[in-house]
């Protein structure tokens, strides 16, 4: 889980790369869930929250 303090220190480019990684991880998780390969149901919620945090920080940086 990404902490907001650590994310604030990253540049906009790093945040975009991290966002792409989190989205890919969520996509892979969904396929694994569909095929019954994963048991960790908390993972999807944490990935979605991380994606939301990154989106929030990107919007804050664009306003500045």
N, CA, C and O atoms as a Tripos MOL2 file, in Angstrom:
@<TRIPOS>MOLECULE
protein
  256   255    64     0     0
PROTEIN
NO_CHARGES

@<TRIPOS>ATOM
      1 N           0.8390   -1.1720    0.0000 N.3       1 UNK1
      2 CA          0.0000    0.0000    0.0000 C.3       1 UNK1
      3 C           0.8800    1.2290    0.0000 C.2       1 UNK1
      4 O           1.8210    1.3340    0.7870 O.2       1 UNK1
      5 N           0.5750    2.1420   -0.8720 N.am      2 UNK2
      6 CA          1.3750    3.3520   -1.0060 C.3       2 UNK2
      7 C           0.9230    4.3910    0.0240 C.2       2 UNK2
      8 O          -0.2630    4.7010    0.1410 O.2       2 UNK2
      9 N           1.8820    4.9100    0.7530 N.am      3 UNK3
     10 CA          1.5760    5.9480    1.7230 C.3       3 UNK3
     11 C           1.5980    7.2960    1.0330 C.2       3 UNK3
     12 O           2.3920    7.5190    0.1190 O.2       3 UNK3
     13 N           0.7280    8.1960    1.4690 N.am      4 UNK4
     14 CA          0.5760    9.4820    0.8190 C.3       4 UNK4
     15 C           1.8380   10.3440    0.9500 C.2       4 UNK4
     16 O           2.1700   11.0930    0.0320 O.2       4 UNK4
     17 N           2.5350   10.2450    2.0710 N.am      5 UNK5
     18 CA          3.7540   11.0440    2.2490 C.3       5 UNK5
     19 C           4.8250   10.6450    1.2400 C.2       5 UNK5
     20 O           5.4950   11.5030    0.6660 O.2       5 UNK5
     21 N           4.9790    9.3650    1.0300 N.am      6 UNK6
     22 CA          5.9550    8.8900    0.0650 C.3       6 UNK6
     23 C           5.5780    9.2630   -1.3630 C.2       6 UNK6
     24 O           6.4410    9.5330   -2.1980 O.2       6 UNK6
     25 N           4.2820    9.2750   -1.6270 N.am      7 UNK7
     26 CA          3.8240    9.6150   -2.9710 C.3       7 UNK7
     27 C           3.9830   11.1030   -3.2710 C.2       7 UNK7
     28 O           4.2410   11.4820   -4.4140 O.2       7 UNK7
     29 N           3.8320   11.9420   -2.2570 N.am      8 UNK8
     30 CA          3.9590   13.3890   -2.4580 C.3       8 UNK8
     31 C           5.3660   13.7820   -2.9020 C.2       8 UNK8
     32 O           5.5430   14.8030   -3.5670 O.2       8 UNK8
     33 N           6.3510   12.9920   -2.5460 N.am      9 UNK9
     34 CA          7.7320   13.3040   -2.8930 C.3       9 UNK9
     35 C           8.0680   12.9560   -4.3400 C.2       9 UNK9
     36 O           9.0970   13.3920   -4.8580 O.2       9 UNK9
     37 N           7.2210   12.1840   -4.9900 N.am     10 UNK10
     38 CA          7.4920   11.7380   -6.3540 C.3      10 UNK10
     39 C           7.1040   12.8160   -7.3660 C.2      10 UNK10
     40 O           6.2360   13.6490   -7.1090 O.2      10 UNK10
     41 N           7.7660   12.7790   -8.5150 N.am     11 UNK11
     42 CA          7.4400   13.7110   -9.5810 C.3      11 UNK11
     43 C           6.2040   13.2270  -10.3260 C.2      11 UNK11
     44 O           5.7250   12.1130  -10.1130 O.2      11 UNK11
     45 N           5.7030   14.0820  -11.1970 N.am     12 UNK12
     46 CA          4.5070   13.7340  -11.9600 C.3      12 UNK12
     47 C           4.7590   12.5450  -12.8860 C.2      12 UNK12
     48 O           3.8800   11.7050  -13.0770 O.2      12 UNK12
     49 N           5.9440   12.4770  -13.4520 N.am     13 UNK13
     50 CA          6.2890   11.3620  -14.3400 C.3      13 UNK13
     51 C           6.3370   10.0480  -13.5590 C.2      13 UNK13
     52 O           5.8340    9.0240  -14.0210 O.2      13 UNK13
     53 N           6.9450   10.0860  -12.3740 N.am     14 UNK14
     54 CA          7.0090    8.8840  -11.5290 C.3      14 UNK14
     55 C           5.6170    8.4340  -11.1080 C.2      14 UNK14
     56 O           5.3340    7.2370  -11.0530 O.2      14 UNK14
     57 N           4.7430    9.4050  -10.8080 N.am     15 UNK15
     58 CA          3.3750    9.0620  -10.4180 C.3      15 UNK15
     59 C           2.6270    8.4080  -11.5770 C.2      15 UNK15
     60 O           1.8800    7.4500  -11.3760 O.2      15 UNK15
     61 N           2.8270    8.9200  -12.7770 N.am     16 UNK16
     62 CA          2.1660    8.3140  -13.9430 C.3      16 UNK16
     63 C           2.6540    6.8930  -14.1800 C.2      16 UNK16
     64 O           1.8620    6.0170  -14.5280 O.2      16 UNK16
     65 N           3.9410    6.6560  -13.9970 N.am     17 UNK17
     66 CA          4.4710    5.2970  -14.1470 C.3      17 UNK17
     67 C           3.9160    4.3660  -13.0710 C.2      17 UNK17
     68 O           3.5640    3.2200  -13.3500 O.2      17 UNK17
     69 N           3.8410    4.8730  -11.8400 N.am     18 UNK18
     70 CA          3.2920    4.0790  -10.7420 C.3      18 UNK18
     71 C           1.8160    3.7810  -10.9840 C.2      18 UNK18
     72 O           1.3420    2.6830  -10.6920 O.2      18 UNK18
     73 N           1.0960    4.7570  -11.5150 N.am     19 UNK19
     74 CA         -0.3160    4.5660  -11.8310 C.3      19 UNK19
     75 C          -0.4910    3.4600  -12.8620 C.2      19 UNK19
     76 O          -1.3720    2.6120  -12.7240 O.2      19 UNK19
     77 N           0.3380    3.4670  -13.8840 N.am     20 UNK20
     78 CA          0.2660    2.4170  -14.9070 C.3      20 UNK20
     79 C           0.5580    1.0480  -14.3000 C.2      20 UNK20
     80 O          -0.0980    0.0630  -14.6380 O.2      20 UNK20
     81 N           1.5430    0.9870  -13.4020 N.am     21 UNK21
     82 CA          1.8760   -0.2820  -12.7420 C.3      21 UNK21
     83 C           0.7160   -0.7930  -11.8920 C.2      21 UNK21
     84 O           0.3990   -1.9830  -11.9110 O.2      21 UNK21
     85 N           0.0830    0.1180  -11.1430 N.am     22 UNK22
     86 CA         -1.0390   -0.2790  -10.2750 C.3      22 UNK22
     87 C          -2.2280   -0.7550  -11.1100 C.2      22 UNK22
     88 O          -2.8910   -1.7300  -10.7560 O.2      22 UNK22
     89 N          -2.4960   -0.0590  -12.2250 N.am     23 UNK23
     90 CA         -3.5940   -0.4750  -13.0920 C.3      23 UNK23
     91 C          -3.3340   -1.8580  -13.6820 C.2      23 UNK23
     92 O          -4.2430   -2.6830  -13.7730 O.2      23 UNK23
     93 N          -2.0980   -2.1040  -14.0780 N.am     24 UNK24
     94 CA         -1.7340   -3.4190  -14.6310 C.3      24 UNK24
     95 C          -1.8660   -4.5010  -13.5560 C.2      24 UNK24
     96 O          -2.3340   -5.6050  -13.8340 O.2      24 UNK24
     97 N          -1.4540   -4.1780  -12.3320 N.am     25 UNK25
     98 CA         -1.5710   -5.1410  -11.2330 C.3      25 UNK25
     99 C          -3.0390   -5.4570  -10.9550 C.2      25 UNK25
    100 O          -3.3860   -6.6070  -10.6830 O.2      25 UNK25
    101 N          -3.8970   -4.4480  -11.0210 N.am     26 UNK26
    102 CA         -5.3260   -4.6620  -10.8030 C.3      26 UNK26
    103 C          -5.9160   -5.5220  -11.9180 C.2      26 UNK26
    104 O          -6.7530   -6.3870  -11.6590 O.2      26 UNK26
    105 N          -5.4850   -5.2880  -13.1490 N.am     27 UNK27
    106 CA         -5.9650   -6.0830  -14.2800 C.3      27 UNK27
    107 C          -5.5650   -7.5490  -14.1190 C.2      27 UNK27
    108 O          -6.3720   -8.4540  -14.3310 O.2      27 UNK27
    109 N          -4.2990   -7.7670  -13.7400 N.am     28 UNK28
    110 CA         -3.8290   -9.1400  -13.5230 C.3      28 UNK28
    111 C          -4.5770   -9.8000  -12.3740 C.2      28 UNK28
    112 O          -4.9100  -10.9830  -12.4450 O.2      28 UNK28
    113 N          -4.8400   -9.0440  -11.3200 N.am     29 UNK29
    114 CA         -5.5640   -9.5770  -10.1680 C.3      29 UNK29
    115 C          -6.9600  -10.0420  -10.5910 C.2      29 UNK29
    116 O          -7.4190  -11.1120  -10.1920 O.2      29 UNK29
    117 N          -7.6250   -9.2170  -11.4060 N.am     30 UNK30
    118 CA         -8.9810   -9.5710  -11.8420 C.3      30 UNK30
    119 C          -8.9910  -10.8640  -12.6530 C.2      30 UNK30
    120 O          -9.8900  -11.6900  -12.4930 O.2      30 UNK30
    121 N          -7.9990  -11.0430  -13.5200 N.am     31 UNK31
    122 CA         -7.9270  -12.2870  -14.2910 C.3      31 UNK31
    123 C          -7.6500  -13.4740  -13.3730 C.2      31 UNK31
    124 O          -8.2450  -14.5380  -13.5430 O.2      31 UNK31
    125 N          -6.7630  -13.3050  -12.4140 N.am     32 UNK32
    126 CA         -6.4760  -14.3930  -11.4760 C.3      32 UNK32
    127 C          -7.6990  -14.7280  -10.6440 C.2      32 UNK32
    128 O          -7.9630  -15.8980  -10.3670 O.2      32 UNK32
    129 N          -8.4430  -13.7160  -10.2460 N.am     33 UNK33
    130 CA         -9.6450  -13.9270   -9.4470 C.3      33 UNK33
    131 C         -10.6820  -14.6990  -10.2620 C.2      33 UNK33
    132 O         -11.3760  -15.5740   -9.7430 O.2      33 UNK33
    133 N         -10.7720  -14.3600  -11.5350 N.am     34 UNK34
    134 CA        -11.7360  -15.0070  -12.4040 C.3      34 UNK34
    135 C         -11.4270  -16.4990  -12.5600 C.2      34 UNK34
    136 O         -12.3380  -17.3170  -12.6870 O.2      34 UNK34
    137 N         -10.1580  -16.8400  -12.5490 N.am     35 UNK35
    138 CA         -9.7470  -18.2250  -12.7270 C.3      35 UNK35
    139 C          -9.4840  -18.9400  -11.4060 C.2      35 UNK35
    140 O          -9.0580  -20.0950  -11.3950 O.2      35 UNK35
    141 N          -9.7360  -18.2560  -10.2990 N.am     36 UNK36
    142 CA         -9.6050  -18.8850   -8.9910 C.3      36 UNK36
    143 C          -8.1810  -19.1060   -8.5330 C.2      36 UNK36
    144 O          -7.9350  -19.9800   -7.7020 O.2      36 UNK36
    145 N          -7.2380  -18.3410   -9.0510 N.am     37 UNK37
    146 CA         -5.8390  -18.5410   -8.6890 C.3      37 UNK37
    147 C          -5.4070  -17.7510   -7.4610 C.2      37 UNK37
    148 O          -4.3450  -18.0230   -6.9010 O.2      37 UNK37
    149 N          -6.1960  -16.7900   -7.0350 N.am     38 UNK38
    150 CA         -5.8020  -15.9660   -5.9020 C.3      38 UNK38
    151 C          -6.8160  -16.0800   -4.7720 C.2      38 UNK38
    152 O          -8.0070  -16.2820   -5.0050 O.2      38 UNK38
    153 N          -6.3330  -15.9520   -3.5670 N.am     39 UNK39
    154 CA         -7.1950  -16.0460   -2.3910 C.3      39 UNK39
    155 C          -7.2920  -14.7130   -1.6440 C.2      39 UNK39
    156 O          -8.1780  -14.5320   -0.8100 O.2      39 UNK39
    157 N          -6.3800  -13.7790   -1.9430 N.am     40 UNK40
    158 CA         -6.3140  -12.5160   -1.2240 C.3      40 UNK40
    159 C          -7.3300  -11.5300   -1.7920 C.2      40 UNK40
    160 O          -7.0770  -10.9060   -2.8230 O.2      40 UNK40
    161 N          -8.4730  -11.3850   -1.1310 N.am     41 UNK41
    162 CA         -9.5110  -10.4920   -1.6260 C.3      41 UNK41
    163 C          -9.2580   -9.0410   -1.2460 C.2      41 UNK41
    164 O          -9.8680   -8.1460   -1.8300 O.2      41 UNK41
    165 N          -8.3900   -8.7860   -0.2980 N.am     42 UNK42
    166 CA         -8.0680   -7.4140    0.1000 C.3      42 UNK42
    167 C          -7.2250   -6.6940   -0.9430 C.2      42 UNK42
    168 O          -7.2200   -5.4650   -1.0040 O.2      42 UNK42
    169 N          -6.5290   -7.4450   -1.7440 N.am     43 UNK43
    170 CA         -5.5870   -6.8640   -2.6970 C.3      43 UNK43
    171 C          -6.2720   -5.8990   -3.6630 C.2      43 UNK43
    172 O          -5.7350   -4.8280   -3.9440 O.2      43 UNK43
    173 N          -7.4350   -6.2570   -4.1680 N.am     44 UNK44
    174 CA         -8.1390   -5.4010   -5.1270 C.3      44 UNK44
    175 C          -8.5150   -4.0740   -4.4840 C.2      44 UNK44
    176 O          -8.3690   -3.0200   -5.1030 O.2      44 UNK44
    177 N          -8.9940   -4.1190   -3.2580 N.am     45 UNK45
    178 CA         -9.3870   -2.8950   -2.5700 C.3      45 UNK45
    179 C          -8.1840   -1.9850   -2.3630 C.2      45 UNK45
    180 O          -8.2770   -0.7730   -2.5600 O.2      45 UNK45
    181 N          -7.0640   -2.5600   -1.9700 N.am     46 UNK46
    182 CA         -5.8600   -1.7680   -1.7510 C.3      46 UNK46
    183 C          -5.3370   -1.1710   -3.0570 C.2      46 UNK46
    184 O          -4.8850   -0.0270   -3.0800 O.2      46 UNK46
    185 N          -5.3970   -1.9360   -4.1310 N.am     47 UNK47
    186 CA         -4.9590   -1.4160   -5.4310 C.3      47 UNK47
    187 C          -5.8480   -0.2560   -5.8790 C.2      47 UNK47
    188 O          -5.3500    0.7560   -6.3730 O.2      47 UNK47
    189 N          -7.1520   -0.4010   -5.7090 N.am     48 UNK48
    190 CA         -8.0630    0.6870   -6.0940 C.3      48 UNK48
    191 C          -7.8170    1.9390   -5.2710 C.2      48 UNK48
    192 O          -7.8570    3.0490   -5.8010 O.2      48 UNK48
    193 N          -7.5640    1.7690   -3.9800 N.am     49 UNK49
    194 CA         -7.2770    2.9250   -3.1250 C.3      49 UNK49
    195 C          -5.9730    3.5950   -3.5180 C.2      49 UNK49
    196 O          -5.8820    4.8230   -3.5170 O.2      49 UNK49
    197 N          -4.9600    2.8020   -3.8560 N.am     50 UNK50
    198 CA         -3.6870    3.3630   -4.3100 C.3      50 UNK50
    199 C          -3.8780    4.1550   -5.5990 C.2      50 UNK50
    200 O          -3.3130    5.2370   -5.7590 O.2      50 UNK50
    201 N          -4.6700    3.6160   -6.5100 N.am     51 UNK51
    202 CA         -4.9390    4.3150   -7.7670 C.3      51 UNK51
    203 C          -5.6470    5.6380   -7.4860 C.2      51 UNK51
    204 O          -5.3220    6.6550   -8.0990 O.2      51 UNK51
    205 N          -6.5950    5.6330   -6.5820 N.am     52 UNK52
    206 CA         -7.3110    6.8660   -6.2230 C.3      52 UNK52
    207 C          -6.3600    7.8860   -5.5910 C.2      52 UNK52
    208 O          -6.4530    9.0790   -5.8800 O.2      52 UNK52
    209 N          -5.4500    7.4250   -4.7340 N.am     53 UNK53
    210 CA         -4.4800    8.3370   -4.1220 C.3      53 UNK53
    211 C          -3.6010    8.9960   -5.1770 C.2      53 UNK53
    212 O          -3.3370   10.1980   -5.1240 O.2      53 UNK53
    213 N          -3.1590    8.2000   -6.1240 N.am     54 UNK54
    214 CA         -2.2900    8.7260   -7.1780 C.3      54 UNK54
    215 C          -3.0540    9.7320   -8.0350 C.2      54 UNK54
    216 O          -2.5090   10.7770   -8.3900 O.2      54 UNK54
    217 N          -4.3010    9.4320   -8.3680 N.am     55 UNK55
    218 CA         -5.1120   10.3730   -9.1360 C.3      55 UNK55
    219 C          -5.2780   11.6890   -8.3840 C.2      55 UNK55
    220 O          -5.1970   12.7620   -8.9830 O.2      55 UNK55
    221 N          -5.5090   11.6120   -7.0890 N.am     56 UNK56
    222 CA         -5.6700   12.8120   -6.2700 C.3      56 UNK56
    223 C          -4.4080   13.6620   -6.2990 C.2      56 UNK56
    224 O          -4.4800   14.8800   -6.4580 O.2      56 UNK56
    225 N          -3.2620   13.0270   -6.1450 N.am     57 UNK57
    226 CA         -2.0040   13.7750   -6.1530 C.3      57 UNK57
    227 C          -1.7170   14.3780   -7.5190 C.2      57 UNK57
    228 O          -1.2040   15.4940   -7.6040 O.2      57 UNK57
    229 N          -2.0370   13.6630   -8.5840 N.am     58 UNK58
    230 CA         -1.8240   14.2090   -9.9240 C.3      58 UNK58
    231 C          -2.7000   15.4430  -10.1550 C.2      58 UNK58
    232 O          -2.2560   16.4060  -10.7790 O.2      58 UNK58
    233 N          -3.9300   15.4230   -9.6620 N.am     59 UNK59
    234 CA         -4.8010   16.5860   -9.7930 C.3      59 UNK59
    235 C          -4.2720   17.7590   -8.9740 C.2      59 UNK59
    236 O          -4.3320   18.9030   -9.4230 O.2      59 UNK59
    237 N          -3.7530   17.4840   -7.7740 N.am     60 UNK60
    238 CA         -3.1780   18.5410   -6.9460 C.3      60 UNK60
    239 C          -1.9810   19.1750   -7.6360 C.2      60 UNK60
    240 O          -1.8220   20.3950   -7.6140 O.2      60 UNK60
    241 N          -1.1430   18.3540   -8.2450 N.am     61 UNK61
    242 CA          0.0460   18.8720   -8.9180 C.3      61 UNK61
    243 C          -0.3270   19.6830  -10.1630 C.2      61 UNK61
    244 O           0.3660   20.6440  -10.4980 O.2      61 UNK61
    245 N          -1.4060   19.3110  -10.8500 N.am     62 UNK62
    246 CA         -1.8360   20.0480  -12.0340 C.3      62 UNK62
    247 C          -2.4200   21.4040  -11.6670 C.2      62 UNK62
    248 O          -2.3310   22.3450  -12.4560 O.2      62 UNK62
    249 N          -3.0160   21.5210  -10.4850 N.am     63 UNK63
    250 CA         -3.5930   22.7970  -10.0470 C.3      63 UNK63
    251 C          -2.5060   23.8010   -9.6650 C.2      63 UNK63
    252 O          -2.7160   25.0110   -9.7590 O.2      63 UNK63
    253 N          -1.3710   23.3130   -9.2440 N.am     64 UNK64
    254 CA         -0.2970   24.2040   -8.7970 C.3      64 UNK64
    255 C           0.3780   24.8430   -9.9110 C.2      64 UNK64
    256 O           1.3070   25.6240   -9.7040 O.2      64 UNK64
@<TRIPOS>BOND
     1     1     2 1
     2     2     3 1
     3     3     4 2
     4     3     5 am
     5     5     6 1
     6     6     7 1
     7     7     8 2
     8     7     9 am
     9     9    10 1
    10    10    11 1
    11    11    12 2
    12    11    13 am
    13    13    14 1
    14    14    15 1
    15    15    16 2
    16    15    17 am
    17    17    18 1
    18    18    19 1
    19    19    20 2
    20    19    21 am
    21    21    22 1
    22    22    23 1
    23    23    24 2
    24    23    25 am
    25    25    26 1
    26    26    27 1
    27    27    28 2
    28    27    29 am
    29    29    30 1
    30    30    31 1
    31    31    32 2
    32    31    33 am
    33    33    34 1
    34    34    35 1
    35    35    36 2
    36    35    37 am
    37    37    38 1
    38    38    39 1
    39    39    40 2
    40    39    41 am
    41    41    42 1
    42    42    43 1
    43    43    44 2
    44    43    45 am
    45    45    46 1
    46    46    47 1
    47    47    48 2
    48    47    49 am
    49    49    50 1
    50    50    51 1
    51    51    52 2
    52    51    53 am
    53    53    54 1
    54    54    55 1
    55    55    56 2
    56    55    57 am
    57    57    58 1
    58    58    59 1
    59    59    60 2
    60    59    61 am
    61    61    62 1
    62    62    63 1
    63    63    64 2
    64    63    65 am
    65    65    66 1
    66    66    67 1
    67    67    68 2
    68    67    69 am
    69    69    70 1
    70    70    71 1
    71    71    72 2
    72    71    73 am
    73    73    74 1
    74    74    75 1
    75    75    76 2
    76    75    77 am
    77    77    78 1
    78    78    79 1
    79    79    80 2
    80    79    81 am
    81    81    82 1
    82    82    83 1
    83    83    84 2
    84    83    85 am
    85    85    86 1
    86    86    87 1
    87    87    88 2
    88    87    89 am
    89    89    90 1
    90    90    91 1
    91    91    92 2
    92    91    93 am
    93    93    94 1
    94    94    95 1
    95    95    96 2
    96    95    97 am
    97    97    98 1
    98    98    99 1
    99    99   100 2
   100    99   101 am
   101   101   102 1
   102   102   103 1
   103   103   104 2
   104   103   105 am
   105   105   106 1
   106   106   107 1
   107   107   108 2
   108   107   109 am
   109   109   110 1
   110   110   111 1
   111   111   112 2
   112   111   113 am
   113   113   114 1
   114   114   115 1
   115   115   116 2
   116   115   117 am
   117   117   118 1
   118   118   119 1
   119   119   120 2
   120   119   121 am
   121   121   122 1
   122   122   123 1
   123   123   124 2
   124   123   125 am
   125   125   126 1
   126   126   127 1
   127   127   128 2
   128   127   129 am
   129   129   130 1
   130   130   131 1
   131   131   132 2
   132   131   133 am
   133   133   134 1
   134   134   135 1
   135   135   136 2
   136   135   137 am
   137   137   138 1
   138   138   139 1
   139   139   140 2
   140   139   141 am
   141   141   142 1
   142   142   143 1
   143   143   144 2
   144   143   145 am
   145   145   146 1
   146   146   147 1
   147   147   148 2
   148   147   149 am
   149   149   150 1
   150   150   151 1
   151   151   152 2
   152   151   153 am
   153   153   154 1
   154   154   155 1
   155   155   156 2
   156   155   157 am
   157   157   158 1
   158   158   159 1
   159   159   160 2
   160   159   161 am
   161   161   162 1
   162   162   163 1
   163   163   164 2
   164   163   165 am
   165   165   166 1
   166   166   167 1
   167   167   168 2
   168   167   169 am
   169   169   170 1
   170   170   171 1
   171   171   172 2
   172   171   173 am
   173   173   174 1
   174   174   175 1
   175   175   176 2
   176   175   177 am
   177   177   178 1
   178   178   179 1
   179   179   180 2
   180   179   181 am
   181   181   182 1
   182   182   183 1
   183   183   184 2
   184   183   185 am
   185   185   186 1
   186   186   187 1
   187   187   188 2
   188   187   189 am
   189   189   190 1
   190   190   191 1
   191   191   192 2
   192   191   193 am
   193   193   194 1
   194   194   195 1
   195   195   196 2
   196   195   197 am
   197   197   198 1
   198   198   199 1
   199   199   200 2
   200   199   201 am
   201   201   202 1
   202   202   203 1
   203   203   204 2
   204   203   205 am
   205   205   206 1
   206   206   207 1
   207   207   208 2
   208   207   209 am
   209   209   210 1
   210   210   211 1
   211   211   212 2
   212   211   213 am
   213   213   214 1
   214   214   215 1
   215   215   216 2
   216   215   217 am
   217   217   218 1
   218   218   219 1
   219   219   220 2
   220   219   221 am
   221   221   222 1
   222   222   223 1
   223   223   224 2
   224   223   225 am
   225   225   226 1
   226   226   227 1
   227   227   228 2
   228   227   229 am
   229   229   230 1
   230   230   231 1
   231   231   232 2
   232   231   233 am
   233   233   234 1
   234   234   235 1
   235   235   236 2
   236   235   237 am
   237   237   238 1
   238   238   239 1
   239   239   240 2
   240   239   241 am
   241   241   242 1
   242   242   243 1
   243   243   244 2
   244   243   245 am
   245   245   246 1
   246   246   247 1
   247   247   248 2
   248   247   249 am
   249   249   250 1
   250   250   251 1
   251   251   252 2
   252   251   253 am
   253   253   254 1
   254   254   255 1
   255   255   256 2
@<TRIPOS>SUBSTRUCTURE
     1 UNK1         2 RESIDUE 1 A UNK
     2 UNK2         6 RESIDUE 1 A UNK
     3 UNK3        10 RESIDUE 1 A UNK
     4 UNK4        14 RESIDUE 1 A UNK
     5 UNK5        18 RESIDUE 1 A UNK
     6 UNK6        22 RESIDUE 1 A UNK
     7 UNK7        26 RESIDUE 1 A UNK
     8 UNK8        30 RESIDUE 1 A UNK
     9 UNK9        34 RESIDUE 1 A UNK
    10 UNK10       38 RESIDUE 1 A UNK
    11 UNK11       42 RESIDUE 1 A UNK
    12 UNK12       46 RESIDUE 1 A UNK
    13 UNK13       50 RESIDUE 1 A UNK
    14 UNK14       54 RESIDUE 1 A UNK
    15 UNK15       58 RESIDUE 1 A UNK
    16 UNK16       62 RESIDUE 1 A UNK
    17 UNK17       66 RESIDUE 1 A UNK
    18 UNK18       70 RESIDUE 1 A UNK
    19 UNK19       74 RESIDUE 1 A UNK
    20 UNK20       78 RESIDUE 1 A UNK
    21 UNK21       82 RESIDUE 1 A UNK
    22 UNK22       86 RESIDUE 1 A UNK
    23 UNK23       90 RESIDUE 1 A UNK
    24 UNK24       94 RESIDUE 1 A UNK
    25 UNK25       98 RESIDUE 1 A UNK
    26 UNK26      102 RESIDUE 1 A UNK
    27 UNK27      106 RESIDUE 1 A UNK
    28 UNK28      110 RESIDUE 1 A UNK
    29 UNK29      114 RESIDUE 1 A UNK
    30 UNK30      118 RESIDUE 1 A UNK
    31 UNK31      122 RESIDUE 1 A UNK
    32 UNK32      126 RESIDUE 1 A UNK
    33 UNK33      130 RESIDUE 1 A UNK
    34 UNK34      134 RESIDUE 1 A UNK
    35 UNK35      138 RESIDUE 1 A UNK
    36 UNK36      142 RESIDUE 1 A UNK
    37 UNK37      146 RESIDUE 1 A UNK
    38 UNK38      150 RESIDUE 1 A UNK
    39 UNK39      154 RESIDUE 1 A UNK
    40 UNK40      158 RESIDUE 1 A UNK
    41 UNK41      162 RESIDUE 1 A UNK
    42 UNK42      166 RESIDUE 1 A UNK
    43 UNK43      170 RESIDUE 1 A UNK
    44 UNK44      174 RESIDUE 1 A UNK
    45 UNK45      178 RESIDUE 1 A UNK
    46 UNK46      182 RESIDUE 1 A UNK
    47 UNK47      186 RESIDUE 1 A UNK
    48 UNK48      190 RESIDUE 1 A UNK
    49 UNK49      194 RESIDUE 1 A UNK
    50 UNK50      198 RESIDUE 1 A UNK
    51 UNK51      202 RESIDUE 1 A UNK
    52 UNK52      206 RESIDUE 1 A UNK
    53 UNK53      210 RESIDUE 1 A UNK
    54 UNK54      214 RESIDUE 1 A UNK
    55 UNK55      218 RESIDUE 1 A UNK
    56 UNK56      222 RESIDUE 1 A UNK
    57 UNK57      226 RESIDUE 1 A UNK
    58 UNK58      230 RESIDUE 1 A UNK
    59 UNK59      234 RESIDUE 1 A UNK
    60 UNK60      238 RESIDUE 1 A UNK
    61 UNK61      242 RESIDUE 1 A UNK
    62 UNK62      246 RESIDUE 1 A UNK
    63 UNK63      250 RESIDUE 1 A UNK
    64 UNK64      254 RESIDUE 1 A UNK
